[in-house]
């Protein structure tokens, strides 16, 4: 079942930024109780969209794959634990650059339209944090400055901070970055990407195409106006990207 991350849910990414939330405080009115219950339901819906990994995640058997996984996971080491057997949820802030564009074509090495075919969470090398990897099948390549062959039908791997960790007790610890969503399995997205030394792609931002309309993956009120495209016609949005990429090329 595909779950849409809507604008209200992205708002709750900003709201639920307290670390280790375990209980809900008392409310002084019936209306406040109802709002708290509604927010809790949306938070739970959002939580379930994040990939989950076992805390005892086995290392790859192949030595080369094991070394590659180690290099990748070291990028997500943290000074302070963001996941753990005693943490229910934790969040980390992200400061969007003031000059970051809601459609960041010039800042992206690669811009594609693709469908998410797989989503997996992985622990950082120090076991203090979690990140998620996504396989995306390319539907269209708008821009490719990555010195990699990228064609329709090919699959590539994307990364982003955040995910869930399941511990032997059954407890699940959830970590997210405030205002940043994660792509959903089987969802189709326009994705703005940066390459890394492992030839993987970090997600700068993205937009889901849902029922012919555009839905931002991220939210940054007052800094980056992602919401200007919320509800926009998908074909018009894609046409704007094609024209912008062509105009940006030397």
Biotite code that builds the C-alpha atoms (Angstrom):
import biotite.structure as struc

atoms = struc.array([
    struc.Atom([0.000, 0.000, 0.000], chain_id="A", res_id=1, res_name="UNK", atom_name="CA", element="C"),
    struc.Atom([1.412, 3.403, -0.952], chain_id="A", res_id=2, res_name="UNK", atom_name="CA", element="C"),
    struc.Atom([1.163, 6.167, 1.633], chain_id="A", res_id=3, res_name="UNK", atom_name="CA", element="C"),
    struc.Atom([1.185, 9.790, 0.502], chain_id="A", res_id=4, res_name="UNK", atom_name="CA", element="C"),
    struc.Atom([3.197, 12.259, 2.551], chain_id="A", res_id=5, res_name="UNK", atom_name="CA", element="C"),
    struc.Atom([0.966, 15.317, 2.314], chain_id="A", res_id=6, res_name="UNK", atom_name="CA", element="C"),
    struc.Atom([1.559, 18.922, 3.325], chain_id="A", res_id=7, res_name="UNK", atom_name="CA", element="C"),
    struc.Atom([0.016, 18.396, 6.806], chain_id="A", res_id=8, res_name="UNK", atom_name="CA", element="C"),
    struc.Atom([2.320, 15.445, 7.393], chain_id="A", res_id=9, res_name="UNK", atom_name="CA", element="C"),
    struc.Atom([5.347, 17.472, 6.367], chain_id="A", res_id=10, res_name="UNK", atom_name="CA", element="C"),
    struc.Atom([4.189, 20.108, 8.851], chain_id="A", res_id=11, res_name="UNK", atom_name="CA", element="C"),
    struc.Atom([4.368, 17.451, 11.534], chain_id="A", res_id=12, res_name="UNK", atom_name="CA", element="C"),
    struc.Atom([7.962, 16.726, 10.575], chain_id="A", res_id=13, res_name="UNK", atom_name="CA", element="C"),
    struc.Atom([8.596, 20.254, 11.818], chain_id="A", res_id=14, res_name="UNK", atom_name="CA", element="C"),
    struc.Atom([6.377, 19.810, 14.855], chain_id="A", res_id=15, res_name="UNK", atom_name="CA", element="C"),
    struc.Atom([7.745, 16.522, 16.178], chain_id="A", res_id=16, res_name="UNK", atom_name="CA", element="C"),
    struc.Atom([11.340, 17.649, 16.625], chain_id="A", res_id=17, res_name="UNK", atom_name="CA", element="C"),
    struc.Atom([11.741, 16.792, 20.316], chain_id="A", res_id=18, res_name="UNK", atom_name="CA", element="C"),
    struc.Atom([14.233, 13.994, 21.011], chain_id="A", res_id=19, res_name="UNK", atom_name="CA", element="C"),
    struc.Atom([13.123, 10.800, 22.690], chain_id="A", res_id=20, res_name="UNK", atom_name="CA", element="C"),
    struc.Atom([9.405, 11.584, 22.912], chain_id="A", res_id=21, res_name="UNK", atom_name="CA", element="C"),
    struc.Atom([7.875, 8.796, 24.997], chain_id="A", res_id=22, res_name="UNK", atom_name="CA", element="C"),
    struc.Atom([4.699, 10.212, 26.503], chain_id="A", res_id=23, res_name="UNK", atom_name="CA", element="C"),
    struc.Atom([2.002, 12.730, 25.667], chain_id="A", res_id=24, res_name="UNK", atom_name="CA", element="C"),
    struc.Atom([1.370, 15.462, 28.245], chain_id="A", res_id=25, res_name="UNK", atom_name="CA", element="C"),
    struc.Atom([-1.982, 16.306, 29.800], chain_id="A", res_id=26, res_name="UNK", atom_name="CA", element="C"),
    struc.Atom([-4.316, 18.674, 27.931], chain_id="A", res_id=27, res_name="UNK", atom_name="CA", element="C"),
    struc.Atom([-6.615, 21.276, 29.438], chain_id="A", res_id=28, res_name="UNK", atom_name="CA", element="C"),
    struc.Atom([-9.545, 21.035, 27.053], chain_id="A", res_id=29, res_name="UNK", atom_name="CA", element="C"),
    struc.Atom([-11.391, 18.478, 24.996], chain_id="A", res_id=30, res_name="UNK", atom_name="CA", element="C"),
    struc.Atom([-10.371, 20.329, 21.820], chain_id="A", res_id=31, res_name="UNK", atom_name="CA", element="C"),
    struc.Atom([-6.712, 20.139, 22.715], chain_id="A", res_id=32, res_name="UNK", atom_name="CA", element="C"),
    struc.Atom([-7.038, 16.413, 23.426], chain_id="A", res_id=33, res_name="UNK", atom_name="CA", element="C"),
    struc.Atom([-8.637, 15.861, 20.004], chain_id="A", res_id=34, res_name="UNK", atom_name="CA", element="C"),
    struc.Atom([-5.883, 17.805, 18.246], chain_id="A", res_id=35, res_name="UNK", atom_name="CA", element="C"),
    struc.Atom([-3.264, 15.839, 20.136], chain_id="A", res_id=36, res_name="UNK", atom_name="CA", element="C"),
    struc.Atom([-4.885, 12.559, 19.134], chain_id="A", res_id=37, res_name="UNK", atom_name="CA", element="C"),
    struc.Atom([-5.082, 13.643, 15.488], chain_id="A", res_id=38, res_name="UNK", atom_name="CA", element="C"),
    struc.Atom([-1.419, 14.645, 15.494], chain_id="A", res_id=39, res_name="UNK", atom_name="CA", element="C"),
    struc.Atom([-0.444, 11.344, 17.070], chain_id="A", res_id=40, res_name="UNK", atom_name="CA", element="C"),
    struc.Atom([-2.293, 9.439, 14.332], chain_id="A", res_id=41, res_name="UNK", atom_name="CA", element="C"),
    struc.Atom([-0.559, 11.415, 11.591], chain_id="A", res_id=42, res_name="UNK", atom_name="CA", element="C"),
    struc.Atom([2.812, 10.989, 13.321], chain_id="A", res_id=43, res_name="UNK", atom_name="CA", element="C"),
    struc.Atom([2.269, 7.234, 13.450], chain_id="A", res_id=44, res_name="UNK", atom_name="CA", element="C"),
    struc.Atom([1.290, 7.186, 9.780], chain_id="A", res_id=45, res_name="UNK", atom_name="CA", element="C"),
    struc.Atom([4.447, 9.101, 8.907], chain_id="A", res_id=46, res_name="UNK", atom_name="CA", element="C"),
    struc.Atom([6.638, 6.882, 11.090], chain_id="A", res_id=47, res_name="UNK", atom_name="CA", element="C"),
    struc.Atom([5.501, 3.761, 9.241], chain_id="A", res_id=48, res_name="UNK", atom_name="CA", element="C"),
    struc.Atom([6.631, 5.197, 5.894], chain_id="A", res_id=49, res_name="UNK", atom_name="CA", element="C"),
    struc.Atom([10.299, 5.108, 7.016], chain_id="A", res_id=50, res_name="UNK", atom_name="CA", element="C"),
    struc.Atom([12.297, 1.953, 6.152], chain_id="A", res_id=51, res_name="UNK", atom_name="CA", element="C"),
    struc.Atom([13.301, -0.218, 9.131], chain_id="A", res_id=52, res_name="UNK", atom_name="CA", element="C"),
    struc.Atom([16.512, -2.172, 9.764], chain_id="A", res_id=53, res_name="UNK", atom_name="CA", element="C"),
    struc.Atom([17.343, -4.707, 12.490], chain_id="A", res_id=54, res_name="UNK", atom_name="CA", element="C"),
    struc.Atom([19.966, -3.496, 14.975], chain_id="A", res_id=55, res_name="UNK", atom_name="CA", element="C"),
    struc.Atom([21.783, -6.781, 14.365], chain_id="A", res_id=56, res_name="UNK", atom_name="CA", element="C"),
    struc.Atom([21.951, -6.140, 10.627], chain_id="A", res_id=57, res_name="UNK", atom_name="CA", element="C"),
    struc.Atom([24.452, -8.658, 9.174], chain_id="A", res_id=58, res_name="UNK", atom_name="CA", element="C"),
    struc.Atom([27.398, -7.425, 7.163], chain_id="A", res_id=59, res_name="UNK", atom_name="CA", element="C"),
    struc.Atom([27.571, -8.331, 3.456], chain_id="A", res_id=60, res_name="UNK", atom_name="CA", element="C"),
    struc.Atom([29.344, -11.649, 2.890], chain_id="A", res_id=61, res_name="UNK", atom_name="CA", element="C"),
    struc.Atom([31.278, -10.460, -0.141], chain_id="A", res_id=62, res_name="UNK", atom_name="CA", element="C"),
    struc.Atom([34.463, -8.625, 1.024], chain_id="A", res_id=63, res_name="UNK", atom_name="CA", element="C"),
    struc.Atom([34.130, -5.908, -1.619], chain_id="A", res_id=64, res_name="UNK", atom_name="CA", element="C"),
    struc.Atom([30.496, -5.265, -0.782], chain_id="A", res_id=65, res_name="UNK", atom_name="CA", element="C"),
    struc.Atom([31.370, -5.272, 2.929], chain_id="A", res_id=66, res_name="UNK", atom_name="CA", element="C"),
    struc.Atom([34.080, -2.650, 2.385], chain_id="A", res_id=67, res_name="UNK", atom_name="CA", element="C"),
    struc.Atom([31.715, -0.565, 0.267], chain_id="A", res_id=68, res_name="UNK", atom_name="CA", element="C"),
    struc.Atom([28.993, -0.699, 2.938], chain_id="A", res_id=69, res_name="UNK", atom_name="CA", element="C"),
    struc.Atom([31.530, 0.350, 5.592], chain_id="A", res_id=70, res_name="UNK", atom_name="CA", element="C"),
    struc.Atom([32.574, 3.398, 3.575], chain_id="A", res_id=71, res_name="UNK", atom_name="CA", element="C"),
    struc.Atom([28.976, 4.401, 2.992], chain_id="A", res_id=72, res_name="UNK", atom_name="CA", element="C"),
    struc.Atom([27.874, 3.945, 6.579], chain_id="A", res_id=73, res_name="UNK", atom_name="CA", element="C"),
    struc.Atom([30.773, 5.979, 7.996], chain_id="A", res_id=74, res_name="UNK", atom_name="CA", element="C"),
    struc.Atom([29.277, 9.080, 6.370], chain_id="A", res_id=75, res_name="UNK", atom_name="CA", element="C"),
    struc.Atom([26.366, 8.885, 8.820], chain_id="A", res_id=76, res_name="UNK", atom_name="CA", element="C"),
    struc.Atom([28.294, 8.509, 12.090], chain_id="A", res_id=77, res_name="UNK", atom_name="CA", element="C"),
    struc.Atom([27.085, 10.920, 14.800], chain_id="A", res_id=78, res_name="UNK", atom_name="CA", element="C"),
    struc.Atom([28.648, 12.367, 17.949], chain_id="A", res_id=79, res_name="UNK", atom_name="CA", element="C"),
    struc.Atom([25.392, 11.873, 19.816], chain_id="A", res_id=80, res_name="UNK", atom_name="CA", element="C"),
    struc.Atom([23.146, 8.871, 19.263], chain_id="A", res_id=81, res_name="UNK", atom_name="CA", element="C"),
    struc.Atom([20.047, 9.548, 17.165], chain_id="A", res_id=82, res_name="UNK", atom_name="CA", element="C"),
    struc.Atom([18.728, 5.985, 17.562], chain_id="A", res_id=83, res_name="UNK", atom_name="CA", element="C"),
    struc.Atom([18.933, 3.500, 20.404], chain_id="A", res_id=84, res_name="UNK", atom_name="CA", element="C"),
    struc.Atom([17.064, 0.922, 22.484], chain_id="A", res_id=85, res_name="UNK", atom_name="CA", element="C"),
    struc.Atom([15.865, 3.710, 24.819], chain_id="A", res_id=86, res_name="UNK", atom_name="CA", element="C"),
    struc.Atom([14.979, 6.284, 22.151], chain_id="A", res_id=87, res_name="UNK", atom_name="CA", element="C"),
    struc.Atom([11.452, 6.323, 20.775], chain_id="A", res_id=88, res_name="UNK", atom_name="CA", element="C"),
    struc.Atom([12.105, 9.078, 18.258], chain_id="A", res_id=89, res_name="UNK", atom_name="CA", element="C"),
    struc.Atom([14.680, 11.741, 17.592], chain_id="A", res_id=90, res_name="UNK", atom_name="CA", element="C"),
    struc.Atom([15.059, 14.507, 15.064], chain_id="A", res_id=91, res_name="UNK", atom_name="CA", element="C"),
    struc.Atom([17.850, 16.563, 13.596], chain_id="A", res_id=92, res_name="UNK", atom_name="CA", element="C"),
    struc.Atom([17.530, 20.044, 12.175], chain_id="A", res_id=93, res_name="UNK", atom_name="CA", element="C"),
    struc.Atom([18.667, 20.990, 8.690], chain_id="A", res_id=94, res_name="UNK", atom_name="CA", element="C"),
    struc.Atom([19.505, 24.544, 7.630], chain_id="A", res_id=95, res_name="UNK", atom_name="CA", element="C"),
    struc.Atom([18.571, 24.994, 3.989], chain_id="A", res_id=96, res_name="UNK", atom_name="CA", element="C"),
    struc.Atom([20.947, 27.367, 2.209], chain_id="A", res_id=97, res_name="UNK", atom_name="CA", element="C"),
    struc.Atom([19.319, 30.772, 1.720], chain_id="A", res_id=98, res_name="UNK", atom_name="CA", element="C"),
    struc.Atom([20.017, 30.600, -2.011], chain_id="A", res_id=99, res_name="UNK", atom_name="CA", element="C"),
    struc.Atom([18.609, 27.058, -2.402], chain_id="A", res_id=100, res_name="UNK", atom_name="CA", element="C"),
    struc.Atom([16.039, 26.974, -5.200], chain_id="A", res_id=101, res_name="UNK", atom_name="CA", element="C"),
    struc.Atom([12.829, 24.926, -4.914], chain_id="A", res_id=102, res_name="UNK", atom_name="CA", element="C"),
    struc.Atom([13.766, 23.486, -8.327], chain_id="A", res_id=103, res_name="UNK", atom_name="CA", element="C"),
    struc.Atom([17.567, 23.268, -7.881], chain_id="A", res_id=104, res_name="UNK", atom_name="CA", element="C"),
    struc.Atom([18.636, 22.403, -11.420], chain_id="A", res_id=105, res_name="UNK", atom_name="CA", element="C"),
    struc.Atom([21.995, 24.205, -11.355], chain_id="A", res_id=106, res_name="UNK", atom_name="CA", element="C"),
    struc.Atom([22.880, 22.721, -7.938], chain_id="A", res_id=107, res_name="UNK", atom_name="CA", element="C"),
    struc.Atom([22.138, 19.162, -9.118], chain_id="A", res_id=108, res_name="UNK", atom_name="CA", element="C"),
    struc.Atom([24.531, 16.820, -10.872], chain_id="A", res_id=109, res_name="UNK", atom_name="CA", element="C"),
    struc.Atom([21.597, 14.728, -12.049], chain_id="A", res_id=110, res_name="UNK", atom_name="CA", element="C"),
    struc.Atom([17.871, 15.371, -12.469], chain_id="A", res_id=111, res_name="UNK", atom_name="CA", element="C"),
    struc.Atom([15.648, 12.396, -13.258], chain_id="A", res_id=112, res_name="UNK", atom_name="CA", element="C"),
    struc.Atom([12.086, 11.172, -13.262], chain_id="A", res_id=113, res_name="UNK", atom_name="CA", element="C"),
    struc.Atom([11.941, 7.721, -11.697], chain_id="A", res_id=114, res_name="UNK", atom_name="CA", element="C"),
    struc.Atom([9.949, 5.167, -9.755], chain_id="A", res_id=115, res_name="UNK", atom_name="CA", element="C"),
    struc.Atom([11.099, 3.853, -6.356], chain_id="A", res_id=116, res_name="UNK", atom_name="CA", element="C"),
    struc.Atom([11.466, 0.060, -6.643], chain_id="A", res_id=117, res_name="UNK", atom_name="CA", element="C"),
    struc.Atom([13.148, -0.709, -3.300], chain_id="A", res_id=118, res_name="UNK", atom_name="CA", element="C"),
    struc.Atom([13.736, 0.999, 0.057], chain_id="A", res_id=119, res_name="UNK", atom_name="CA", element="C"),
    struc.Atom([16.078, -0.207, 2.820], chain_id="A", res_id=120, res_name="UNK", atom_name="CA", element="C"),
    struc.Atom([17.420, 1.314, 6.018], chain_id="A", res_id=121, res_name="UNK", atom_name="CA", element="C"),
    struc.Atom([20.997, 0.787, 7.237], chain_id="A", res_id=122, res_name="UNK", atom_name="CA", element="C"),
    struc.Atom([22.822, 1.579, 10.458], chain_id="A", res_id=123, res_name="UNK", atom_name="CA", element="C"),
    struc.Atom([25.713, 4.001, 10.485], chain_id="A", res_id=124, res_name="UNK", atom_name="CA", element="C"),
    struc.Atom([29.161, 2.498, 11.076], chain_id="A", res_id=125, res_name="UNK", atom_name="CA", element="C"),
    struc.Atom([29.113, 3.540, 14.753], chain_id="A", res_id=126, res_name="UNK", atom_name="CA", element="C"),
    struc.Atom([25.524, 2.225, 15.238], chain_id="A", res_id=127, res_name="UNK", atom_name="CA", element="C"),
    struc.Atom([24.451, 5.644, 16.522], chain_id="A", res_id=128, res_name="UNK", atom_name="CA", element="C"),
    struc.Atom([22.347, 6.654, 13.530], chain_id="A", res_id=129, res_name="UNK", atom_name="CA", element="C"),
    struc.Atom([20.429, 5.333, 10.544], chain_id="A", res_id=130, res_name="UNK", atom_name="CA", element="C"),
    struc.Atom([20.087, 6.214, 6.876], chain_id="A", res_id=131, res_name="UNK", atom_name="CA", element="C"),
    struc.Atom([17.982, 4.889, 4.021], chain_id="A", res_id=132, res_name="UNK", atom_name="CA", element="C"),
    struc.Atom([18.847, 3.727, 0.520], chain_id="A", res_id=133, res_name="UNK", atom_name="CA", element="C"),
    struc.Atom([16.404, 3.735, -2.370], chain_id="A", res_id=134, res_name="UNK", atom_name="CA", element="C"),
    struc.Atom([16.567, 1.964, -5.708], chain_id="A", res_id=135, res_name="UNK", atom_name="CA", element="C"),
    struc.Atom([14.949, 4.068, -8.395], chain_id="A", res_id=136, res_name="UNK", atom_name="CA", element="C"),
    struc.Atom([14.161, 2.918, -11.923], chain_id="A", res_id=137, res_name="UNK", atom_name="CA", element="C"),
    struc.Atom([14.772, 5.784, -14.335], chain_id="A", res_id=138, res_name="UNK", atom_name="CA", element="C"),
    struc.Atom([11.813, 6.885, -16.456], chain_id="A", res_id=139, res_name="UNK", atom_name="CA", element="C"),
    struc.Atom([13.484, 9.974, -17.934], chain_id="A", res_id=140, res_name="UNK", atom_name="CA", element="C"),
    struc.Atom([16.836, 11.739, -17.612], chain_id="A", res_id=141, res_name="UNK", atom_name="CA", element="C"),
    struc.Atom([16.577, 15.537, -17.654], chain_id="A", res_id=142, res_name="UNK", atom_name="CA", element="C"),
    struc.Atom([20.173, 16.349, -16.689], chain_id="A", res_id=143, res_name="UNK", atom_name="CA", element="C"),
    struc.Atom([23.317, 14.247, -16.325], chain_id="A", res_id=144, res_name="UNK", atom_name="CA", element="C"),
    struc.Atom([26.594, 15.900, -15.343], chain_id="A", res_id=145, res_name="UNK", atom_name="CA", element="C"),
    struc.Atom([27.781, 12.922, -13.303], chain_id="A", res_id=146, res_name="UNK", atom_name="CA", element="C"),
    struc.Atom([30.070, 11.285, -15.882], chain_id="A", res_id=147, res_name="UNK", atom_name="CA", element="C"),
    struc.Atom([27.914, 8.185, -15.559], chain_id="A", res_id=148, res_name="UNK", atom_name="CA", element="C"),
    struc.Atom([25.818, 6.438, -18.152], chain_id="A", res_id=149, res_name="UNK", atom_name="CA", element="C"),
    struc.Atom([22.185, 6.980, -17.154], chain_id="A", res_id=150, res_name="UNK", atom_name="CA", element="C"),
    struc.Atom([19.415, 5.736, -19.432], chain_id="A", res_id=151, res_name="UNK", atom_name="CA", element="C"),
    struc.Atom([15.721, 4.981, -19.247], chain_id="A", res_id=152, res_name="UNK", atom_name="CA", element="C"),
    struc.Atom([15.054, 1.653, -17.539], chain_id="A", res_id=153, res_name="UNK", atom_name="CA", element="C"),
    struc.Atom([18.326, 1.692, -15.563], chain_id="A", res_id=154, res_name="UNK", atom_name="CA", element="C"),
    struc.Atom([18.240, 1.556, -11.753], chain_id="A", res_id=155, res_name="UNK", atom_name="CA", element="C"),
    struc.Atom([20.405, 3.711, -9.494], chain_id="A", res_id=156, res_name="UNK", atom_name="CA", element="C"),
    struc.Atom([20.802, 3.976, -5.709], chain_id="A", res_id=157, res_name="UNK", atom_name="CA", element="C"),
    struc.Atom([19.875, 7.085, -3.720], chain_id="A", res_id=158, res_name="UNK", atom_name="CA", element="C"),
    struc.Atom([20.621, 7.913, -0.073], chain_id="A", res_id=159, res_name="UNK", atom_name="CA", element="C"),
    struc.Atom([19.131, 10.114, 2.610], chain_id="A", res_id=160, res_name="UNK", atom_name="CA", element="C"),
    struc.Atom([19.424, 10.450, 6.376], chain_id="A", res_id=161, res_name="UNK", atom_name="CA", element="C"),
    struc.Atom([16.641, 8.908, 8.415], chain_id="A", res_id=162, res_name="UNK", atom_name="CA", element="C"),
    struc.Atom([14.962, 5.586, 9.048], chain_id="A", res_id=163, res_name="UNK", atom_name="CA", element="C"),
    struc.Atom([13.940, 3.201, 11.822], chain_id="A", res_id=164, res_name="UNK", atom_name="CA", element="C"),
    struc.Atom([15.913, 0.613, 13.805], chain_id="A", res_id=165, res_name="UNK", atom_name="CA", element="C"),
    struc.Atom([14.356, -2.490, 15.381], chain_id="A", res_id=166, res_name="UNK", atom_name="CA", element="C"),
    struc.Atom([16.086, -3.847, 18.514], chain_id="A", res_id=167, res_name="UNK", atom_name="CA", element="C"),
    struc.Atom([15.970, -7.452, 19.858], chain_id="A", res_id=168, res_name="UNK", atom_name="CA", element="C"),
    struc.Atom([13.360, -6.424, 22.452], chain_id="A", res_id=169, res_name="UNK", atom_name="CA", element="C"),
    struc.Atom([11.030, -5.432, 19.613], chain_id="A", res_id=170, res_name="UNK", atom_name="CA", element="C"),
    struc.Atom([11.459, -1.733, 20.357], chain_id="A", res_id=171, res_name="UNK", atom_name="CA", element="C"),
    struc.Atom([11.712, 0.477, 17.247], chain_id="A", res_id=172, res_name="UNK", atom_name="CA", element="C"),
    struc.Atom([13.655, 3.746, 17.308], chain_id="A", res_id=173, res_name="UNK", atom_name="CA", element="C"),
    struc.Atom([12.808, 6.361, 14.671], chain_id="A", res_id=174, res_name="UNK", atom_name="CA", element="C"),
    struc.Atom([15.100, 9.138, 13.404], chain_id="A", res_id=175, res_name="UNK", atom_name="CA", element="C"),
    struc.Atom([14.218, 11.840, 10.879], chain_id="A", res_id=176, res_name="UNK", atom_name="CA", element="C"),
    struc.Atom([15.523, 15.163, 9.610], chain_id="A", res_id=177, res_name="UNK", atom_name="CA", element="C"),
    struc.Atom([13.081, 17.980, 10.233], chain_id="A", res_id=178, res_name="UNK", atom_name="CA", element="C"),
    struc.Atom([11.399, 19.106, 7.017], chain_id="A", res_id=179, res_name="UNK", atom_name="CA", element="C"),
    struc.Atom([12.888, 16.338, 4.844], chain_id="A", res_id=180, res_name="UNK", atom_name="CA", element="C"),
    struc.Atom([10.705, 13.488, 3.649], chain_id="A", res_id=181, res_name="UNK", atom_name="CA", element="C"),
    struc.Atom([11.768, 10.110, 2.297], chain_id="A", res_id=182, res_name="UNK", atom_name="CA", element="C"),
    struc.Atom([10.593, 8.742, -1.073], chain_id="A", res_id=183, res_name="UNK", atom_name="CA", element="C"),
    struc.Atom([7.930, 6.045, -0.846], chain_id="A", res_id=184, res_name="UNK", atom_name="CA", element="C"),
    struc.Atom([8.025, 2.589, -2.412], chain_id="A", res_id=185, res_name="UNK", atom_name="CA", element="C"),
    struc.Atom([6.358, 2.516, -5.866], chain_id="A", res_id=186, res_name="UNK", atom_name="CA", element="C"),
    struc.Atom([6.092, 6.297, -5.877], chain_id="A", res_id=187, res_name="UNK", atom_name="CA", element="C"),
    struc.Atom([7.127, 8.250, -8.970], chain_id="A", res_id=188, res_name="UNK", atom_name="CA", element="C"),
    struc.Atom([9.327, 11.286, -8.334], chain_id="A", res_id=189, res_name="UNK", atom_name="CA", element="C"),
    struc.Atom([11.255, 14.046, -10.009], chain_id="A", res_id=190, res_name="UNK", atom_name="CA", element="C"),
    struc.Atom([14.560, 13.858, -8.121], chain_id="A", res_id=191, res_name="UNK", atom_name="CA", element="C"),
    struc.Atom([17.372, 16.401, -7.853], chain_id="A", res_id=192, res_name="UNK", atom_name="CA", element="C"),
    struc.Atom([20.600, 14.579, -6.995], chain_id="A", res_id=193, res_name="UNK", atom_name="CA", element="C"),
    struc.Atom([24.272, 15.054, -6.089], chain_id="A", res_id=194, res_name="UNK", atom_name="CA", element="C"),
    struc.Atom([26.821, 12.296, -6.651], chain_id="A", res_id=195, res_name="UNK", atom_name="CA", element="C"),
    struc.Atom([29.322, 11.128, -4.044], chain_id="A", res_id=196, res_name="UNK", atom_name="CA", element="C"),
    struc.Atom([32.648, 9.306, -4.227], chain_id="A", res_id=197, res_name="UNK", atom_name="CA", element="C"),
    struc.Atom([30.856, 5.948, -4.122], chain_id="A", res_id=198, res_name="UNK", atom_name="CA", element="C"),
    struc.Atom([28.901, 6.892, -7.238], chain_id="A", res_id=199, res_name="UNK", atom_name="CA", element="C"),
    struc.Atom([25.733, 6.954, -5.217], chain_id="A", res_id=200, res_name="UNK", atom_name="CA", element="C"),
    struc.Atom([23.301, 9.828, -5.202], chain_id="A", res_id=201, res_name="UNK", atom_name="CA", element="C"),
    struc.Atom([22.306, 12.071, -2.323], chain_id="A", res_id=202, res_name="UNK", atom_name="CA", element="C"),
    struc.Atom([18.813, 13.546, -2.606], chain_id="A", res_id=203, res_name="UNK", atom_name="CA", element="C"),
    struc.Atom([18.844, 17.344, -2.663], chain_id="A", res_id=204, res_name="UNK", atom_name="CA", element="C"),
    struc.Atom([15.058, 17.423, -2.930], chain_id="A", res_id=205, res_name="UNK", atom_name="CA", element="C"),
    struc.Atom([12.263, 15.885, -4.963], chain_id="A", res_id=206, res_name="UNK", atom_name="CA", element="C"),
    struc.Atom([8.628, 16.050, -6.026], chain_id="A", res_id=207, res_name="UNK", atom_name="CA", element="C"),
    struc.Atom([6.188, 13.169, -6.179], chain_id="A", res_id=208, res_name="UNK", atom_name="CA", element="C"),
    struc.Atom([3.762, 12.802, -9.059], chain_id="A", res_id=209, res_name="UNK", atom_name="CA", element="C"),
    struc.Atom([0.466, 11.636, -7.612], chain_id="A", res_id=210, res_name="UNK", atom_name="CA", element="C"),
    struc.Atom([-2.782, 11.511, -9.595], chain_id="A", res_id=211, res_name="UNK", atom_name="CA", element="C"),
    struc.Atom([-1.362, 13.898, -12.174], chain_id="A", res_id=212, res_name="UNK", atom_name="CA", element="C"),
    struc.Atom([-0.365, 16.493, -9.567], chain_id="A", res_id=213, res_name="UNK", atom_name="CA", element="C"),
    struc.Atom([2.868, 17.540, -7.879], chain_id="A", res_id=214, res_name="UNK", atom_name="CA", element="C"),
    struc.Atom([3.589, 16.998, -4.188], chain_id="A", res_id=215, res_name="UNK", atom_name="CA", element="C"),
    struc.Atom([6.844, 18.328, -2.640], chain_id="A", res_id=216, res_name="UNK", atom_name="CA", element="C"),
    struc.Atom([9.015, 15.830, -0.786], chain_id="A", res_id=217, res_name="UNK", atom_name="CA", element="C"),
    struc.Atom([10.360, 18.547, 1.528], chain_id="A", res_id=218, res_name="UNK", atom_name="CA", element="C"),
    struc.Atom([9.129, 21.592, 3.431], chain_id="A", res_id=219, res_name="UNK", atom_name="CA", element="C"),
    struc.Atom([11.030, 24.686, 4.563], chain_id="A", res_id=220, res_name="UNK", atom_name="CA", element="C"),
    struc.Atom([8.642, 27.509, 5.496], chain_id="A", res_id=221, res_name="UNK", atom_name="CA", element="C"),
    struc.Atom([10.138, 30.964, 5.071], chain_id="A", res_id=222, res_name="UNK", atom_name="CA", element="C"),
    struc.Atom([13.366, 29.690, 3.490], chain_id="A", res_id=223, res_name="UNK", atom_name="CA", element="C"),
    struc.Atom([12.675, 27.538, 0.406], chain_id="A", res_id=224, res_name="UNK", atom_name="CA", element="C"),
    struc.Atom([9.259, 27.824, -1.240], chain_id="A", res_id=225, res_name="UNK", atom_name="CA", element="C"),
    struc.Atom([8.725, 24.145, -2.091], chain_id="A", res_id=226, res_name="UNK", atom_name="CA", element="C"),
    struc.Atom([4.988, 24.584, -1.589], chain_id="A", res_id=227, res_name="UNK", atom_name="CA", element="C"),
    struc.Atom([4.641, 26.882, -4.589], chain_id="A", res_id=228, res_name="UNK", atom_name="CA", element="C"),
    struc.Atom([4.454, 23.693, -6.689], chain_id="A", res_id=229, res_name="UNK", atom_name="CA", element="C"),
    struc.Atom([2.066, 21.766, -4.431], chain_id="A", res_id=230, res_name="UNK", atom_name="CA", element="C"),
    struc.Atom([-0.913, 20.665, -6.507], chain_id="A", res_id=231, res_name="UNK", atom_name="CA", element="C"),
    struc.Atom([0.618, 21.856, -9.778], chain_id="A", res_id=232, res_name="UNK", atom_name="CA", element="C"),
    struc.Atom([-0.169, 19.988, -12.979], chain_id="A", res_id=233, res_name="UNK", atom_name="CA", element="C"),
    struc.Atom([2.489, 17.295, -13.443], chain_id="A", res_id=234, res_name="UNK", atom_name="CA", element="C"),
    struc.Atom([2.905, 17.688, -17.198], chain_id="A", res_id=235, res_name="UNK", atom_name="CA", element="C"),
    struc.Atom([3.348, 21.455, -16.878], chain_id="A", res_id=236, res_name="UNK", atom_name="CA", element="C"),
    struc.Atom([5.907, 20.926, -14.115], chain_id="A", res_id=237, res_name="UNK", atom_name="CA", element="C"),
    struc.Atom([7.873, 18.404, -16.185], chain_id="A", res_id=238, res_name="UNK", atom_name="CA", element="C"),
    struc.Atom([7.754, 20.736, -19.180], chain_id="A", res_id=239, res_name="UNK", atom_name="CA", element="C"),
    struc.Atom([9.152, 23.570, -17.057], chain_id="A", res_id=240, res_name="UNK", atom_name="CA", element="C"),
    struc.Atom([12.047, 21.362, -15.949], chain_id="A", res_id=241, res_name="UNK", atom_name="CA", element="C"),
    struc.Atom([12.876, 20.322, -19.519], chain_id="A", res_id=242, res_name="UNK", atom_name="CA", element="C"),
    struc.Atom([12.937, 23.960, -20.635], chain_id="A", res_id=243, res_name="UNK", atom_name="CA", element="C"),
    struc.Atom([14.985, 25.050, -17.614], chain_id="A", res_id=244, res_name="UNK", atom_name="CA", element="C"),
    struc.Atom([17.582, 22.301, -18.139], chain_id="A", res_id=245, res_name="UNK", atom_name="CA", element="C"),
    struc.Atom([17.931, 23.197, -21.808], chain_id="A", res_id=246, res_name="UNK", atom_name="CA", element="C"),
    struc.Atom([18.327, 26.871, -20.952], chain_id="A", res_id=247, res_name="UNK", atom_name="CA", element="C"),
    struc.Atom([20.941, 26.103, -18.295], chain_id="A", res_id=248, res_name="UNK", atom_name="CA", element="C"),
    struc.Atom([23.156, 24.135, -20.666], chain_id="A", res_id=249, res_name="UNK", atom_name="CA", element="C"),
    struc.Atom([26.111, 26.053, -22.171], chain_id="A", res_id=250, res_name="UNK", atom_name="CA", element="C"),
])
